[in-house]
Amino acid sequence: MNVACILAGGAGRRMAGASIPKQFLTLYDKPVLMWSVETFDRCAQIDLICLVVPPGYRAVVEGWLRQAGLRTSVRFASPGAERFDSAYAALIAVSDVCGPDDIILFHDAARPLVSLDTIEENIRLAKRYGAVYTVLPAQDTVVVSTDGRTVSDIPPRREQFQGQTPQSFRYEVIANAHAHFRTRGMEVPVTDDCSLVFRLGHTAALCIGSKQNLKITTDEDLVFLEALIAAQANRRQ
């Protein structure tokens, strides 16, 4: 079984003037969240979708799902205080149907233009390696500063990648990683799923993503994606 867990519990505080979280804003002709939901639904390899949404938005989202007429079954989970908690809530919500070798794909709802190719490659790599990080090779040189005032290091650009989602895992790999930190009463060192697994010494394969798999963080990101979608629609006409 391959399960897509779409995390849509963030508050989106960096969107100026937005009265609702960014994942529920309208992008071109439908809610931001529904762009990725419908893409995962079109992927024949996805067997179940788990949506992590605030309880106050669940009824609205259920209405969107009915209107979309998805083929894939959908479950809900409530978000936690941090992304780590929301991912864990999704794991618990699907634990009754997942075996150790089933594949879990975590995706940020604020990345509406994830592609089918990226989803399918995540599944393939997760089955082989157990953990996958979708990334984009860095185009700009990354400068490290430990004090915020002077340059501490300039790593080779060929070694630098920007993280995206999905981040995908065999169920036992990510479940064991969460259990390791939760059952020991340890402070969770990261909020990123793949980094959590990596901290335990597990190898994570790279899946090369896409520039279009942009995360909506600011108002400018939303405007850029609107223009991109409109341009693609015009080319199809």
C-alpha positions as CSV (number, residue, x, y, z in Angstrom):
1,M,0.0,0.0,0.0
2,N,1.1,3.5,-0.8
3,V,-0.3,6.3,1.4
4,A,-0.1,10.0,0.7
5,C,-0.1,12.1,3.9
6,I,-0.8,15.8,2.9
7,L,0.1,18.1,5.8
8,A,-2.3,21.1,5.8
9,G,-2.2,22.2,9.4
10,G,0.1,25.3,9.2
11,A,-1.0,28.8,10.0
12,G,0.9,30.5,7.2
13,R,1.8,33.5,9.2
14,R,4.1,35.0,6.5
15,M,1.2,35.6,4.1
16,A,0.5,39.3,4.5
17,G,-3.1,40.2,4.8
18,A,-4.4,36.6,4.6
19,S,-7.2,35.9,6.9
20,I,-7.1,32.1,6.4
21,P,-4.1,29.7,6.1
22,K,-2.4,29.7,2.7
23,Q,-3.3,26.1,2.0
24,F,-7.0,27.1,1.9
25,L,-6.5,30.2,-0.3
26,T,-7.7,30.0,-3.9
27,L,-5.0,29.4,-6.5
28,Y,-6.1,30.1,-10.1
29,D,-9.4,28.1,-10.0
30,K,-9.4,26.0,-6.9
31,P,-8.0,25.8,-3.3
32,V,-4.3,25.4,-2.9
33,L,-4.8,22.2,-1.0
34,M,-6.8,20.6,-3.8
35,W,-4.1,21.0,-6.4
36,S,-1.9,18.4,-4.6
37,V,-4.8,16.3,-3.5
38,E,-6.0,15.8,-7.1
39,T,-2.5,15.1,-8.3
40,F,-2.0,12.3,-5.7
41,D,-5.5,11.0,-6.6
42,R,-4.5,10.8,-10.3
43,C,-1.5,8.6,-9.4
44,A,-2.6,5.0,-9.9
45,Q,0.0,3.9,-7.3
46,I,-1.6,5.8,-4.5
47,D,-4.1,3.7,-2.5
48,L,-5.0,6.1,0.3
49,I,-4.8,9.8,1.1
50,C,-4.6,11.2,4.7
51,L,-5.3,14.9,5.1
52,V,-4.0,16.6,8.2
53,V,-6.2,19.7,8.5
54,P,-7.4,21.8,11.5
55,P,-10.8,20.5,12.8
56,G,-12.4,23.8,12.0
57,Y,-11.7,23.4,8.3
58,R,-12.6,19.7,7.9
59,A,-16.2,20.3,6.8
60,V,-15.1,22.8,4.2
61,V,-12.4,20.3,2.9
62,E,-15.0,17.5,2.8
63,G,-17.1,19.6,0.6
64,W,-14.2,20.2,-1.8
65,L,-13.5,16.5,-1.9
66,R,-17.1,15.7,-2.8
67,Q,-17.0,18.2,-5.6
68,A,-13.8,16.8,-6.9
69,G,-15.1,13.3,-7.0
70,L,-11.9,11.5,-6.1
71,R,-11.2,7.9,-6.8
72,T,-9.0,7.5,-3.7
73,S,-10.3,7.0,-0.2
74,V,-9.5,9.8,2.2
75,R,-8.9,9.9,5.9
76,F,-8.4,12.8,8.2
77,A,-6.0,13.6,11.1
78,S,-5.7,16.7,13.3
79,P,-2.5,18.7,13.2
80,G,-0.2,19.1,16.2
81,A,1.7,22.1,17.5
82,E,4.7,21.3,15.2
83,R,5.1,19.7,11.8
84,F,6.7,16.7,13.6
85,D,3.5,16.3,15.6
86,S,1.3,16.6,12.5
87,A,3.3,13.9,10.7
88,Y,3.0,11.6,13.7
89,A,-0.8,12.2,13.7
90,A,-0.9,11.1,10.1
91,L,1.1,7.9,10.9
92,I,-1.3,7.0,13.7
93,A,-4.3,7.7,11.5
94,V,-3.2,5.1,8.9
95,S,-1.4,2.7,11.3
96,D,-4.3,0.1,11.1
97,V,-3.9,-0.4,7.4
98,C,-0.1,-0.1,7.0
99,G,2.4,-2.9,7.2
100,P,6.2,-2.5,7.7
101,D,7.0,-2.3,4.0
102,D,4.1,0.0,2.9
103,I,5.1,3.4,1.7
104,I,4.2,6.7,3.3
105,L,4.7,9.9,1.4
106,F,4.6,13.2,3.4
107,H,3.8,16.2,1.3
108,D,3.3,19.9,2.2
109,A,-0.1,21.2,1.1
110,A,1.6,24.5,0.4
111,R,3.4,22.9,-2.6
112,P,0.5,22.7,-5.0
113,L,2.3,21.8,-8.2
114,V,3.9,18.5,-7.3
115,S,4.2,16.3,-10.4
116,L,3.1,12.7,-11.0
117,D,6.7,11.9,-12.0
118,T,8.0,13.0,-8.6
119,I,5.4,11.0,-6.8
120,E,6.1,7.8,-8.7
121,E,9.9,8.2,-8.3
122,N,9.4,8.7,-4.6
123,I,7.5,5.4,-4.4
124,R,10.1,3.6,-6.4
125,L,13.1,4.9,-4.4
126,A,11.3,4.4,-1.0
127,K,10.7,0.8,-1.8
128,R,14.5,0.4,-2.6
129,Y,16.1,2.6,0.1
130,G,13.5,3.0,2.8
131,A,13.8,6.8,2.9
132,V,13.6,9.5,0.1
133,Y,14.2,13.2,0.2
134,T,12.8,15.2,-2.8
135,V,15.4,17.9,-3.6
136,L,16.4,20.5,-6.2
137,P,20.1,21.2,-6.9
138,A,21.1,24.6,-5.6
139,Q,21.5,27.2,-8.3
140,D,23.0,29.8,-6.1
141,T,26.1,29.5,-4.0
142,V,25.3,28.9,-0.4
143,V,27.2,31.0,2.2
144,V,27.4,29.8,5.8
145,S,27.7,32.3,8.7
146,T,27.8,31.1,12.3
147,D,27.6,34.6,13.7
148,G,25.3,36.3,11.2
149,R,27.9,38.9,10.4
150,T,30.8,37.2,8.6
151,V,31.3,34.3,6.2
152,S,32.2,31.1,8.0
153,D,32.2,28.7,5.0
154,I,31.3,28.5,1.3
155,P,30.5,24.9,0.6
156,P,30.8,23.6,-3.0
157,R,27.6,24.2,-4.8
158,R,27.6,20.7,-6.4
159,E,27.1,19.4,-2.9
160,Q,24.1,21.7,-2.1
161,F,20.4,20.8,-2.6
162,Q,17.2,22.5,-1.6
163,G,14.7,20.3,0.2
164,Q,11.2,19.8,-1.1
165,T,8.4,17.3,-0.6
166,P,7.3,14.6,-0.8
167,Q,9.6,12.9,1.7
168,S,8.8,9.2,1.6
169,F,9.5,6.2,3.7
170,R,8.8,2.6,4.3
171,Y,6.3,2.7,7.2
172,E,8.6,0.9,9.7
173,V,11.4,3.3,9.0
174,I,9.5,6.5,9.8
175,A,7.4,4.9,12.5
176,N,10.5,3.7,14.3
177,A,12.1,7.1,14.0
178,H,9.1,8.8,15.7
179,A,9.0,6.1,18.4
180,H,12.8,6.6,19.1
181,F,12.3,10.2,20.1
182,R,8.9,10.0,21.6
183,T,9.3,7.0,23.9
184,R,12.6,8.3,25.3
185,G,11.2,11.7,26.3
186,M,13.9,13.4,24.2
187,E,13.5,16.8,22.6
188,V,12.8,16.4,19.0
189,P,15.9,17.7,17.2
190,V,14.2,18.5,13.9
191,T,10.8,19.2,12.4
192,D,11.8,17.7,9.0
193,D,10.8,14.0,8.5
194,C,13.8,12.9,6.5
195,S,16.2,14.7,8.9
196,L,14.6,12.8,11.7
197,V,15.4,9.5,10.0
198,F,18.8,10.7,9.0
199,R,19.7,11.5,12.6
200,L,19.3,7.8,13.4
201,G,21.8,6.8,10.7
202,H,19.4,5.7,8.0
203,T,20.4,6.5,4.4
204,A,18.0,8.7,2.4
205,A,18.0,8.6,-1.4
206,L,17.6,11.8,-3.4
207,C,14.7,12.3,-5.8
208,I,15.3,15.3,-8.0
209,G,12.2,17.4,-7.9
210,S,11.1,20.4,-10.0
211,K,11.2,24.2,-9.9
212,Q,7.5,24.1,-10.2
213,N,7.2,22.3,-6.9
214,L,7.5,25.6,-5.2
215,K,6.3,26.1,-1.6
216,I,3.9,29.0,-1.1
217,T,5.4,31.0,1.7
218,T,4.8,34.7,0.8
219,D,2.3,36.6,-1.3
220,E,4.9,36.8,-4.2
221,D,4.9,33.0,-4.3
222,L,1.2,32.8,-4.8
223,V,1.4,35.5,-7.6
224,F,4.2,33.6,-9.3
225,L,2.3,30.3,-9.3
226,E,-0.9,32.0,-10.6
227,A,1.1,33.3,-13.5
228,L,2.7,30.0,-14.2
229,I,-0.6,28.1,-14.2
230,A,-2.2,30.7,-16.4
231,A,0.7,30.5,-18.9
232,Q,0.4,26.7,-19.0
233,A,-3.3,26.9,-19.6
234,N,-2.8,29.3,-22.5
235,R,-0.3,27.0,-24.1
236,R,-2.8,24.2,-24.0
237,Q,-5.5,26.2,-25.8
